């Protein structure tokens, strides 16, 4: 399994733009472009905004490359996502109090996985990279990464492990996985 850690950063409402710039630059540096880049950035943005609005006002984002895909994990410490919201596959009505962000994430990324419970939520988004996409020379090598201060962005030097979701699966938590319905190749 090829693993290339790219980004690890905390975010809150004041750092949403810096978070978007960091993710955008790293994704471009890994070969994601065009509509697929725009879709993935919109999906990640929904996850980050949901964490701020519904998950405690702040969160943590990690990004890495593995097995020909770009993955982003958004983690918060909110109350969790209600089953009714996660179980809804159709676009929620305009009058519904939420769920549109989850609907968008499911359609704009190749795969999305939710682990949620009373201790918070982890959303893991995945987008396949184009065949032959070569990684940039290093996490800071992409000049399009934008002006993100060192206090906001830290490079991860660890292997991402599935065990990190363990604390959210305990107790009343639950998981959901979804696939993109737009048919990205």
KOLMAR-504216 format. One record per residue: residue in three letters; x, y, z of N, C-alpha, C, O in turn. Coordinates in steps of 0.02 Angstrom, whole numbers, plus 50000, padded with zeros to 5 digits. Layout:
BEGIN
ALAXYZXYZXYZXYZ
...
This chain:
BEGIN
UNK500424994150000500005000050000500445006250000500835007350047
UNK500395010149949500765016349942500435021649987499825022649983
UNK500815024950030500535030150073501005036150071501595035550084
UNK500715041850055501095048050054500715053250094500225056050069
UNK500925054650156500585059650196500695066550165501255068250145
UNK500165070450161500205076950128500045082850172500355088150165
UNK499575082050218499325087850254498985085750319498625080750320
UNK499095089550371498735088650433498645095650463499145099150473
UNK498035097550477497925104250503497275104650543496785101050529
UNK497295108950593496685110550629496335116150592496655120050556
UNK495685116650602495305122150570494735124150615494515120350658
UNK494495130150604493895132750636493575137650586493805138050529
UNK493065141150606492725145650561493165151050531493065153050474
UNK493665153250569494115158550544494635155850495494945159850460
UNK494735149350493495255146450450494975142250393495335137950366
UNK494345143350374494055139450320494405140850253494545136150216
UNK494535147150238494865148850175495575145950172495775143150121
UNK495945146450226496625143550228496595135950219497035133150186
UNK496095132850247496015125550240495875123750166496175119150139
UNK495415127450135495255126250064495875127150020496005123049975
UNK496265132450032496865133649993497375128050001497675125749953
UNK497465125750062497945120350075497735113950040498155110650009
UNK497095112050045496855105950013496905106649937497125101949904
UNK496715112349911496745113449839497455112649812497565109249762
UNK497925115749845498625115349822498895108349825499245106149778
UNK498755104749878499015097949885498685093449833499025089149803
UNK498025094249821497675090049773497955091349702498055086549664
UNK498065097549685498365099149619499055095949614499235093249562
UNK499435096349667500105093649668500125086049659500645083249642
UNK499555082749671499515075549663499215073649596499145067649581
UNK499045078549555498805077049488498055077649478497805076349423
UNK497685079549529496965080549522496855087149486497165092149504
UNK496415087249436496305093449397495595093649370495225088649374
UNK495405099349344494765100149309494165098949354494165100749413
UNK493655095849325493025094649360493115090149420492795091149472
UNK493565085149414493685080649471493985084449530493795083149587
UNK494435089149517494725093249570494175097549601494115097849662
UNK493775100849560493245105049585492745101149627492535103349681
UNK492555095249604492085090949641492375088949709492035089349760
UNK493005086749708493315084549770493375090349820493245089549879
UNK493575096149796493645101949840492965103949869492925105749927
UNK492435103649829491775105149854491555100149907491255102049958
UNK491705093749896491525088549945491905089650010491615089250064
UNK492555090950005492955092150066492705098350101492645098450163
UNK492555103550064492295109750094491655108350133491565111050188
UNK491205104350105490595102550141490745099150207490435100650258
UNK491235094550206491425091150268491705095850320491535095350379
UNK492125100550298492435105350344491905110150372491885111450432
UNK491485112850328490955117450350490475113950398490275116850448
UNK490285107750382489845103950428490165103150496489825103650547
UNK490825101750498491165101050562491135107450603491025107250663
UNK491215113150569491185119650604490475121050627490365122950685
UNK489985120050583489295121850599488955116950646488555119050689
UNK489095110450639488725105450677489155101150723488895097250763
UNK489815101750718490265097250754490715100450805491275098050816
UNK490495105750836490895108650889491285114850871491665117450913
UNK491215117450810491525123750792492245123350767492535128350746
UNK492525117350769493215116450745493315109050728492895104850743
UNK493885107650698494025100750681494745099850659495155104350665
UNK494885094050634495555092250611495485088950543495045084750532
UNK495915090850496495915088150429496585084850416497105087650431
UNK496555078750388497155075350365497055073350293496505071750272
UNK497595073650254497565071950184498165067550167498715068950189
UNK498045062250129498585057850109498405054550043497845054850019
UNK498915051550013498845047949950498975040549965499465038849998
UNK498535036249940498625029049950498285025349894497725026849875
UNK498625020349867498345015849817498015019549759497465017649737
UNK498335024749733498075028249675497495032849689497145034949642
UNK497375034449752496825038849769497065044349817497565043549852
UNK496705049749818496825055249865496285054649918495695054249902
UNK496485054649981496015053850036496065059850083496605062350096
UNK495485061950107495455067250157495005064750214494465062050202
UNK495245065750274494855064150333494705070550371495165074350386
UNK494075071750386493855077550425493575074750490493115070750490
UNK493855077050545493665074550612493415080250655493725085650657
UNK492865079050691492615084150738492435080850804492475074750810
UNK492235084750852492065082150919491345083850937491175084350996
UNK490925084550886490215086250898489815080350923490095075150940
UNK489155081050925488715075950952488575070050906488235065350926
UNK488835070150846488705064750798488145066550750487765071250762
UNK488105062650697487595063750646487015058950660487115052950667
UNK486395061650662485815057250674485735052050618485875053450560
UNK485495046150637485385040750589484935043050532485055041350474
UNK484425046850547483945049050496484295053050441484125052350382
UNK484785057150460485155061150411485595056550368485615057350307
UNK485955051950400486405047450363486025042450319486275040350267
UNK485425040550340485045035650302484695038550241484465034750199
UNK484655045050236484315048350181484765048550120485295051550121
UNK484555045250066484945045050004484735050549955485135052549912
UNK484125052949961483885058049914484045065049941484205065850000
UNK484005069949896484135076849915483605079049965483005078549951
UNK483815081350024483325083550074482925089550048483195093650009
UNK482295090150068481895095850046482195102450072482575102450121
UNK482035107850038482305114450057482145116150130482545119450163
UNK481575113950155481375115650223481725111250276481685112750335
UNK482065105950254482405101550302482985105250335483305109350303
UNK483105103850400483625107550436484345105750417484805109150438
UNK484445100550378485125098650359485125092650313484605090450290
UNK485725090150300485805084250259486035085550188486265080950154
UNK485985091850165486205093350097486955092550088487185090450035
UNK487345094250140488075093450136488275086150129488725084550090
UNK487945081850166488085074650161487885072150092488245068150061
UNK487315074350067487085072450000487605074449948487775070549903
UNK487865080649953488375083049906489025079049912489315077149861
UNK489255077749973489875073849981489815067049947490295064749916
UNK489245063949953489135057349922489165057649846489365052749814
UNK488965063149818488945063649745489575066549714489715065349656
UNK489955070249752490535073749724491195070149734491685071849701
UNK491225065249778491835061449788491705054349763491135052249755
UNK492245050649751492165043749728491885039349783491495034749769
UNK492085040649844491845036649900491865041049962492305045249970
UNK491375039950006491365043550070491165038650124490725034350114
UNK491485039250181491355034750237491255039050299491645043550313
UNK490715037750336490555041450397490625036850457490335031350457
UNK490995038850507491015035550573490785040850622491105046150628
UNK490235039550656489955044850698489655042050761489445036250764
UNK489655046050812489375044250877489405050250923489575055750902
UNK489245049250986489215054851033489895058151045489915063751071
UNK490445054951026491105057851035491355061750975491905064350976
UNK490945062150922491145065850862491035061850799490755056350799
UNK491265064750744491175061750678491825061950640492205066850645
UNK491955056650603492515056450556492205055150487491845050350477
UNK492355059650440492135058850372492765057750331493235061750332
UNK492785052150294493355050650252493125050650179492695046750158
UNK493415055250140493245056150070493815053550027494395054250045
UNK493645050549970494155047749926494005049749854493425049849833
UNK494535051249817494475052749745495055049349710495635050549727
UNK494895045049662495425041749623495815046949584495535051649557
UNK496465045949582496905050349543496955047849471496855041849459
UNK497095052249424497165050049355497735044949349498225045249386
UNK497665040349303498185035349292498845038849276498865043449235
UNK499375036749309500035039549297500165046049333500695049049324
UNK499705048349375499815054549413500385053549461500375049149504
UNK500885057749454501475057449498501415062549553501195068149541
UNK501605060749614501575065549669502095071049659502615070049628
UNK501945076949687502425082449688503025080349730502995075249765
UNK503565084049726504195082249759504115081649835504505078049866
UNK503635084849864503535084449936502925088549956502665092249914
UNK502705088050019502105091550039502125099050028501605102050015
UNK502705102150033502745109350023502975111349954503095117249942
UNK503045106549909503335107949844502845111249796503065114049745
UNK502205111049809501715113849764501635121249775501405123349828
UNK501815125449726501755132649735501035134949737500915140649758
UNK500555130849717499855132749719499525131349786498925132349795
UNK499925129149834499645127449899499375133549935498975132849981
UNK499575139549915499305145549945499685147650007500075143750034
UNK499575153650028499925156350086499625153950151499205157250181
UNK499845148150174499605145250236500175145350286500715142650272
UNK500055148350344500595149050393500775142350423500365137750425
UNK501385141850447501625135650477501235133850539501195127950558
UNK500935138750573500535137250633499885133950615499575130650657
UNK499655134650552499035131650532499135124750502498755120150515
UNK499655123950462499775117750426500385114250454500915117350463
UNK500315107850468500875103750491500915097750444500395094950426
UNK501495095850425501575090050383501555083850427501875083550479
UNK501175078950406501105072750443501685068150425501855067450366
UNK501985065050476502515060250463502325053550491502745049650515
UNK501675052150488501435045850515501025042250463500775045350416
UNK500955035850471500525031950426499825032350454499715031450514
UNK499345033650410498655034150431498405027050444498495022550404
UNK498095026250502497865019550519497115019550532496835024450556
UNK496815014050515496095013350525495935013350600495365014750619
UNK496425011750641496305011550713496135018450740495835018850794
UNK496295023750706496155030450731495405031750737495205036250774
UNK494995027850701494275028650706493975024950767493385025850782
UNK494365020950800494125016650854493725020150907493215017550929
UNK493945026050929493595029350984492895031450964492455032151007
UNK492765032550899492105034550879491635028650869491025029450871
UNK491905022750858491495016850846491225013850910490745009950909
UNK491535015550965491315012551029490625015351048490455020951030
UNK490245011451083489615013751109489085014351055488975009851015
UNK488745020151055488155021051012488335023550942487885025350904
UNK488965023750924489155026250859488955021550803488775015850814
UNK488995024150741488835020050684489245022450624489545027850625
UNK489245018350572489625019950512489195019250451488725015250449
UNK489355023250400489015022750336489535023850281489995027850290
UNK489465020350227489895021350169489455022650109488925019650102
UNK489675027150067489285028650007489745029149947490335030549954
UNK489475028149888489855028749826489555034449785488965036049791
UNK489975037449746489775042849702489265040349651489335035049622
UNK488745044349641488235042549593488315046249527487915045149480
UNK488815050649522488915054549461489305050549409489325052549351
UNK489615045149429489955040849382490645043249362490845042549304
UNK491025046149409491715048049394492105041949375492025036549404
UNK492535042749326492955037049305493625037349337494035032949325
